[in-house]
Amino acid sequence: MEWAAWRPGADLATLRLRAELLARIRTFFAARKVLEVETPILSAAAITDPHLASFSTVYSGPGGCRDRPLYLQTSPEFPMKRLLAAGSGCIYQIARVFRDGEAGRRHNPEFTLLEWYRVGFDHHRLMDEVAALVTELLAGRLALAEPERLSYRELFQRHCDLDPHRAGVVELMRCAEARNLPIPPGMPIDETDPWLDLLLTHWIEPRLAQGRLVFVYDYPASQAALARLRPGDPPVGERFEAYLNGVELANGFHELGDAEEQRHRFEAENAARQALGLPVMPLDERLLAALAAGLPDCAGVALGFDRLAMLAAGCSSLAEVLAFPLDYA
């Protein structure tokens, strides 16, 4: 082992910055009377999204969970929604979360997520609050211009000259080829979402405005995830993503409250997992029961705290703002 391998990845000034940001987050939400909560990291249920992988373990102690697989949570979303259904009102959490297979300049398999839910908000009003929080946290470190808001359609029309809600695979493929994008092997010929994601991550994101938050909202219905659908031609998912200097910072939803629709989406994701040769994940029946009991009209957002700290510190990788990233944990 190298003599310095025991040392932290982040210097002391950066660790102090993290602590300052955490304190200011708590002050921000306390002033707005948003309750801080803690929910389990381990659960018998797991996320079904085929693009995310959960760490799992088996509990060997006494009780009803003995010898059953348990999963480290990729987000505190499901138990937080159970609190909302139980009448908690507006809540937030600074959570340690885990995603297998995610490591790189902007990823670490264990990371810190700031997640909050606002009763009575839609996704547009929540964008206002995200902008207020980020602007306040970065004050004195990163001067930000007024945020920019673009619908998913406007974003693709601006950067790719196409309508993402109506373009087929052939048009999206030609768009990628015309921009000399590297096309991964095995790209589907009957699904548009992987092609849209390729254009978004490899062409559009590097060209987003610098020095300001950029909000992208109203995604294709096929990408609604846990967001409500708004009827129209075409229908759209009432969700948003927030970017700063090309870094994806936050992902928010006008939350879906329909238990049957949510079950249908979970089952569709598990079917997609099965088709990809991935394990089928147990559904969170407690979440579905909470939705059936009644989730208040609300919007929620998850913000990557480590990425925010990276931007605040002027660093270029998460390893520089983590005490001990994966390779040194």
C-alpha positions, 0 to 999 in steps of 0.5 A, a space after each residue: 500500500 502506498 504510504 499516502 493511501 490512508 489520507 483523505 481525498 478532500 483537503 481540510 478546506 473542502 471538508 469545512 466547505 461541505 460542513 458549511 453547505 450542510 449547515 446552510 441547507 438546514 437553515 434554509 429549510 428551517 426558515 421555511 418550516 420544512 421538517 428534517 427526517 431520517 428513513 431506513 437505508 436498508 429495505 426489503 424492497 428495491 427500485 425497479 428502474 432498469 438503469 439503476 443497480 442496487 447493492 444487496 445483502 442478507 440479514 442473519 439476525 432474529 425477526 421477520 427479515 431473517 435470511 431475506 435479501 435487503 437492499 441499500 437504498 438508491 434514494 429515500 423517495 419511497 419511505 419519504 412518500 410514506 411519511 407524506 401519506 401519513 401527514 408529515 407535511 413538507 419534509 427533507 432529508 440529507 441521505 447517504 444512498 448507494 448505486 452499484 456500478 456507478 463510479 467515475 469523475 461525477 459518480 461514486 457508488 456511495 454518495 449524499 443526496 438532498 431530497 425534499 418534498 413540498 406539499 401543494 407545489 407543482 414542478 414549476 414552483 419547485 424549480 423556483 425553490 431549487 434555484 433559490 437554494 442553489 443561488 444561496 448556497 453558491 453566493 460568494 463562490 459562483 456568480 449565477 445569472 438568471 436561471 433558464 427554463 426550457 421544455 424538453 421539446 424546446 431543448 431538442 429543437 434548439 440543439 438538434 433541430 427536431 421534435 423529440 416527441 415525434 421523431 422516430 429512431 431513423 431521424 434520431 440516428 441520423 442526427 447522432 451520425 451527423 454530429 459524429 457521436 459515438 454510437 454504442 453497440 446494441 442500440 435498439 431500432 424500436 425504442 427512441 429513449 436510448 437515442 434521445 438519451 445519447 443526444 442529450 448526454 453527448 451533444 446537448 449537455 456539453 452545450 448548455 449555458 454556463 454560469 446559470 442554472 438550466 432547467 429542462 422540464 416536461 419530458 416524454 411520457 415514456 420517461 415520466 418515472 414517478 411523475 404525473 402525466 399531463 394529458 395533451 398532444 403528446 402527453 408529457 411527464 411533469 418532471 424536470 432536471 436541473 443543470 449547472 455548468 453542464 453538470 446534472 444537479 437535480 431531478 424533480 417530479 410533480 409526484 404521481 399519486 395513483 397507486 395502480 398507475 405506479 404499480 403498472 409502471 413498476 411492473 413495466 420496469 421489471 419486465 424491461 429488467 427481465 428482457 435485459 437479463 437483469 434481476 426482477 426486483 421486489 415491489 415496495 408494497 408499503 409504498 403502493 399502500 401509502 399511495 392508495 391511502 392518499 398521497 397529498 398533491 406535492 412535488 419532490 426533488 433529489 439534488 446531488 450534494 457532492 456535485 453541488 460541493 464540487 461546483 462550490 469548491 471549483 473542483 472537477 471531480 467528486 473524488 476531490 470533495 469526498 473524504 474517502 472516495 471508493 478506491 480509498 474507502 
